[in-house]
Amino acid sequence: MKIDMHCHTKEGSIDGKVPIEEYIRMLRNQGFGGMLVTDHDSYGGYRQWKRNIKGDKYQDFLVLKGIEYDTLDAGHMIVIMPENIKLRLLELRGMPLQMLIPIVHNYGGILGPAHPCGEKFMSFMNAKAYQRNPDIIREFDFMEVFNACEPQAVNDKALAIARKYDLPGTGGSDAHRADCIGMAYTEIPDDVTCESDLIMHIMKGTKLECGGSIYGGTAKDKIGKAKTVLSHSFWVYNKVGGWSKAIKRSNRMKKGYVERVDVEKVKEKNE
C-alpha cells in the first residue's frame, strides 16, 4: 500500500491550504491507499476526519493519526501514537527532545526527525540537541529520508544517516498546497489498518520503500537567500511559543498520565 507519511491540512496546520477531504480525494486519484496526517502540533485535521468523514466516505482509504511536533531544541519530529492513546500534551509545542522521547515511548508511540538535514532550527541534524549529544539519534525509531520539499542532496544525506544507524526510512510530501500533494510516498504492508500496525512494522524493522519527486514551489525556493530570515523568524517563534506553553504542558503531563492509567484499566477490564 502506498501512503503519504507527511501531510498538512487546512484544519490542523496554520499554513495548510487543503482541507483533509480534498487531500484524500487527490491522493486516491493518484493511486494512494492512505495518508499519515502530520499537522503542526495539532490533531485538527485528523479530528475533522474522525468526526465528520470516517465511516461515511472513503472507506477504502486509510487515514492514520500523526503529528509534526516542534521541539525546543531539535527541529521537527514526526510522532505516531497508538490509536487508543489521546496525548493532548503533543499539541503544546516547545518540549526539548530529551523530554519528548521518553514520553512518546512510555505511551507506546514512535518518533523520528522530519527533513533531518534541512533548514537550521527546523531540522535535527542542524539543531542544538544533535550538536550537544550526537548519540541521541540512536533513540529514534525511524527517519524521514525523502521529503518532496527538500533538495535531493538533502534527502541523500538523510538516507545515508538512516542507513548508518540502521533506522527505517520514510517518505512524505510535506504538502501544504494542492500542487505538492502526492509527490512523495512510503510503501507499507497491506495488513496495516491502524496506527498500532504501522508502529509494529517499524519497530520490527519491516523494510519500507519510499521516494517521489522534488517540489520546486516552496517558500524557500521562491525567496532565495532571504530564507535565512525565515529560519531565524521560526527560531524566535518557536522559543517564545515554547516558553509561553510551559505551564500548560506541565498541567497536561499530569492529565496525560491519568489518561494512560484509564486506558490500562480498560484493557484489564476487557481481559
N, C-alpha and C positions, 0 to 999 in steps of 0.2 A: 504494500500500500504506500502510495506517495503522499506525503503530507508536508505542509509548510510549518516549520517549527519556530518561526519568529514573526508574529503578526500583531499589528497595532490597529485598533478600531476607533471609530469616531466616538463611541460610547465610553471608552475606557482610557484613551490617551489624549492629552490636551492638544497634541499635534497630529492626531489621527484624522483622516479626512473621509474614510469609507465606513459606513455602517456595517455591522457584522453580517447582516443578512445579505447585503450586496457582495461582501467579501466572500461569503460562502458560494454564492451563485457564480462568481468569477472563477474561483478555484475549481468548482465542479465542472465548469465549461472547459477548463484546461486539463481535465483528466485527473485532478487531485481527489484523494479519498478522505482527506481530513485536514485539520489545522490545529496547532497549539496556539491559543490566544495568549499573547505575552504583552499586555498593556503595561505602560509605565506605572509601577507602584499602585496598580488598580486591577480589580476584577470586574470592572464595569462592563466591558464588552461581553465577558462570559456570563455575567448576570442577565444581561439583555437576552442572550441566547437561552439560558435556562428558564427564565420566567416567561418569555413571550414567543419562543420559537420551538424549543425542544419538544418532541413528541407530536407536533403538528405538521412540521415541514422538514424536508431534507433528512429523512430517517436513514438514508444510505450514505450519509456524510458524518464523519467522526469529528466532534468538537471537544478538544481537551483543554483543561484549565491550567494555565501557567501564568507567570508574571515576570516582567523585567524589572528587577529591583535595583534602585540607585543607592549604592553603598556610599559611605562617607569617605572611604579611602582606597577603593579598589575598582571603581568604574561600575559598569552594569553587569548584573548577574541574572541569568535565566534560572528561575526556580520552578520546580514541578513538585507539587504536593499530592498525596493520595486523595482520591475523590471524597473520602469521608472526613477530611480534615479542613476546617474553616479557620485559617490562621490570619485574622484581620491585622495582626501586627505587621504583616508584609505589605500592607497598604500605607504604612508610615515610613517613608524613605529616610535614609540617613544613618542606619546602623553601620558600624565598622564591620569589615569582613570577618574578623575573629569572633564577633558575636553572632553574625548571621549563620555561619557554617554549623555550629553545634545546634542551634535552634532548628534549622531545616532538617538536619539528620536525626535529631531527637524525635521529630514528628514523622519520621519515615519518608521524608522527601529527599530530593536530589537537586544539585545545582551545578552550574558551570558558567564560565565567563562568556558573555556575548561579545562579538567582534574583539577578541582579546588583544589584538595588535593594532587597533585603530587609534582614534584620536586621544590625545592626552586628557586626563581627568575622567574620560568616559570608558577607558579600556584597561583591563587588568595589567597587561604587560608594561604599560606606561604609567602605572599608578604607584602610590607610595607603599601600599600593602605588599606588593611584589618586591619592590626595592628593599624594604626592611627585612623581608623573610621570603626569599625565592622558593623555599621548600613548601610553602603553603599551597602551591599548585598541586601537590600530591593529595590534598584533601578534596579536590574537585571530583565530581562523578563523570563529567563529560566536558567537552569544549566545543564551542561553535567554530567550525573550521571553514565554512563557506557562508558568507554574508553578501547578498546581492548589492548592498550599498557600500561595500568596501572595494578598493582596488584589488586586482588579482594577486599582486605581490604581497599585500597584507594578508589575504586568505592563505597564501602559500606558507607564510611564516607561521600562522596559526596551526596549519596542518602539520608542519614539521615539529612544533612543540607538542601537539597532541600525540604524535607517534613516539616522540622521545619519552613521554611519561605514560604511554600506553592508555590514553584516555579515548573513549568512544567519541567520534566526531559527528556533529550535527550540522544541518544546513537550514537556512531560513532567509526569506526575502527581506525582513526588517521593513516591510512595506508600510508606509504611511499614506501613500497616494495610490489611486487605482492603476496607474501605468506601471507600477512596480510589482503588483500582485502576481504571484506565480512564477517569479523569476528565480526562485531557489526552492530546493526540495530536500527532504530526507525520506529514504525508503525504509519502512518499518515492517515487521512481520504482520501478516493478516490477522493473527489472533489477538492483536491489541484492540481492546474495546473500551478501555478506561485508563485513567492516569496510573493506577497501580500496575497494570500490564506493561505500560511503557517503562515505568520505573524498574520493574523486574528485569526486563530485557537489557536495559542499560547497565544495571548493576551486575548482571551475569556476563556482560561483555559481548552480547549479540552484535555482530557486525552490521553497521548501518551505512548504507551508501548515500552519498549526498553530493550536490553540485548545483549547477544552474548557470545563469548569465549575469553579467555585471550591469547594474543600473547606473546610468550616467546623469540622472536628473536630481541628485541630492542637493541639499542646500550648500554643502561644502564644495560640490562641483561648480555651482553657479557663482559663488562669491570668491573663489580662488584663495589668495593669500589672506584675505580678511577672515578666513576660518579660524585663525589664531584667536581673534577677538571673540568668536563664537565659543571656542573651547574655554577661555577664561571666564566668559559670562556664565557658562554652565557650572564652573567651579564655584563661583560666588553663589549662584542659585542653589546648588546642592548643599553647600556649607550652611547657609542661612536656613534653608528648609530643614536640614537635619537637626540643627540646634533647636529650632522652633518646635519640633515634634518630639523632643526628648522626653518630656513629661508624659505625653500621650503614649509613647512607646512603652514607658515603664508601666503604665496602667494596663495597657493591652497585654503585656507579658504576663501579668498576674492573671488576667482573664483567660489568656491563652492556655495556661496550664490547667485551669478549671475545665476548659473545653476538652482537653486531652483526657482528663480523668473521666469526664462524661462519656466520651467515645469508648474508653476501655470498659466502663460499667455496662454499656450497651452490648459490647462484644461478649462479656462474661454472661450476661443475661441470655443472649441468643445461644451461647454454647450450652 
